[in-house]
Amino acid sequence: MLEALKEEEIVNKVGGRFKLSTLIQKRLVQLNRGSRPLVDTIATNKMEIVLQEIVQDKIFLTAAGEMAIIGENDGGDLLDMDSLEL
């Protein structure tokens, strides 16, 4: 899965390399603080988990540069991940 970083598809999905690195960094901080993965995976590497979350459209950056997810239980509303208690 780490080879996905070499693909332009994931870079374009997020909106550029800077946004991709920002999104990865913010999500890695959350996972390191104990946040649960948003995807079902057997991967234990946190970087691979984050990449799977991006590929599966679970997380993205808002126009303000904040990380958000698509809430599955609330009709698809956006949730601001930066403001959630971990």
C-alpha positions in Angstrom: 0.0 0.0 0.0 2.9 2.4 0.6 3.6 2.3 -3.2 0.3 4.2 -3.5 2.3 7.3 -2.5 4.2 7.0 -5.8 1.0 7.1 -7.8 -0.4 10.4 -9.0 -4.0 9.2 -8.4 -3.7 9.6 -4.6 -2.0 13.0 -5.0 -4.7 14.2 -7.3 -7.5 12.8 -5.1 -6.3 14.9 -2.2 -5.4 18.0 -4.3 -1.6 18.0 -4.3 1.4 16.7 -2.5 1.4 19.3 0.2 -2.3 18.6 1.1 -1.5 14.8 1.0 1.4 15.2 3.4 -0.7 17.5 5.7 -3.6 15.0 5.7 -1.3 12.0 6.4 0.4 13.9 9.3 -2.8 15.0 10.9 -4.3 11.5 10.7 -1.1 9.8 12.0 -1.2 12.1 15.0 -4.8 10.9 15.8 -3.9 7.3 15.3 -0.9 7.6 17.6 -3.1 9.2 20.2 -5.4 6.1 20.1 -8.0 7.0 17.5 -9.5 3.9 15.8 -9.0 3.2 12.1 -11.9 4.1 9.8 -11.3 1.1 7.6 -11.4 -2.6 8.2 -7.8 -3.8 7.7 -5.3 -6.4 8.9 -2.6 -3.8 8.4 -0.8 -2.8 11.6 1.4 -0.1 9.9 -0.4 3.2 10.7 0.8 4.8 7.4 -0.9 2.0 5.5 -4.1 2.5 7.5 -4.1 6.2 6.7 -3.5 5.5 3.0 -6.4 3.1 2.9 -8.6 5.7 4.6 -7.7 8.2 1.9 -8.1 5.7 -1.0 -11.5 4.7 0.4 -12.6 8.3 0.7 -13.0 8.1 4.5 -10.8 11.2 5.2 -10.0 14.4 3.3 -8.9 18.0 3.9 -11.5 20.8 3.9 -10.9 24.1 2.1 -9.7 25.5 5.5 -7.0 22.8 5.7 -8.8 20.8 8.5 -9.1 17.1 8.3 -12.7 15.8 8.0 -14.4 12.4 7.5 -17.7 11.4 5.9 -19.9 10.3 8.8 -21.6 7.0 7.9 -24.1 7.0 10.8 -25.4 10.5 10.3 -26.5 10.6 6.6 -23.1 11.5 5.1 -22.5 14.7 7.0 -18.9 16.0 7.3 -17.2 15.7 10.7 -14.3 18.0 11.6 -11.7 15.5 12.8 -9.5 18.3 14.2 -12.0 19.2 16.9 -12.9 15.7 18.0 -11.8 14.5 21.4 -9.5 11.5 21.2 
